[in-house]
Amino acid sequence: FTRTYLNDKMMHLQDEAPFGATVQASFSRQNKFFKGIITINSNAGKFFAMASGTKLKDVTHKLNEQMRKQLERWKSRRHHRESIKNIEYDYDDVHSLA
């Protein structure tokens, strides 16, 4: 795997992250053991993933899965809050017409 492969994976996470977020990744190798850490910092919160293994591809896959799950949870909570705001707003509009 090349640096380009890892950059592509990080760019995909950047696209999924909250607007204005910064993505940082660190990969290290000690003998045949790889370790990866990804952090995403944003106004919406901090996301963190860490994985290790003997194959860089497996480590990268684990990291992406962990981060994707966190981002999906954030998106579902955000969508739920926006839906509630819309309901409250709609209620206020209807109530003010009476």
N, C-alpha and C positions, 0 to 999 in steps of 0.2 A: 504494500500500500504506500502511496506517495503522499506528500504534503498537499498536493492538489485534491486528492480524495478526502482528506481530513478537512480541508478548507471548504469543499463542497458541502460536507455534512454540517459544518458550523454555519455556513450561509443559509442552509435550509432552516436550522434552528432560529437564526436571526429573523427570518421571514415569519416564523410562527410566534415569536416572542412579542411581548407588549411593545407598543410604539415607543421609540426612543431608547429601547433597552440596549445594554452592552453585553456581548457574549465573550467570555474568556474561557479558553481551553488550555489544559496543560497535559502533556503526555510524557511519560518517562519509561525507561527500560532498564531493568537490572537483571543481567544475565538473560534468561529467556522469559522473564516475567514483565508484562506491561501493566502500567497503571495510568488511568485517565481521570481527569477532573474537569467538569464543566460548571461554570457559574454564569447565571444571567441576572444582571442587576437592572431594575427598572423602578419606576414610580409605583407600579402595581405590586412590587415585592421582589424578593430574592428567590431564585430557583437554583438548586444545587444537585449535582449528580456525581457519583464516584463509582468506578468499576475497575476490576483488574482481571488478568488472565494471561494465558501463555500465547494467545493470538491477538494481534492488534485489531483484526476485523471483529472478533467477538467482543472485545472491550468497547470498541466504537459502537457496535450494535446495542450493547447493554446501556451505554450512556445515552444513546438516542432514545431508547425505549423509556428509560427513567424520566428523561427530560420531557418527552412527548406526553407522558401521563400527567406530569405536573402541569404542563401548559394546557392540556385538555381540561383538567380540573379548574384551573384559573378561568379559562374561557367559559365553562359552564356556569361557574359562580357569577362571573361578570354579566353574562347574558341573563341570568336569573334576576340579578339586581336591577339591570336595565329594564326588564319586563315589569318588575314591581314599580319602578319609577314611572313608567308609562301608564300603568293602571292608576296610580295615585294622581298623576297629572290629568288623565281623562276624567277621573271622578271629580276633581276640583273644577274642571271646565264645565261639566254637566251641572254640578252643584251651584256654581256661580250664575248659571242661566235661570235658575228658579226664582 
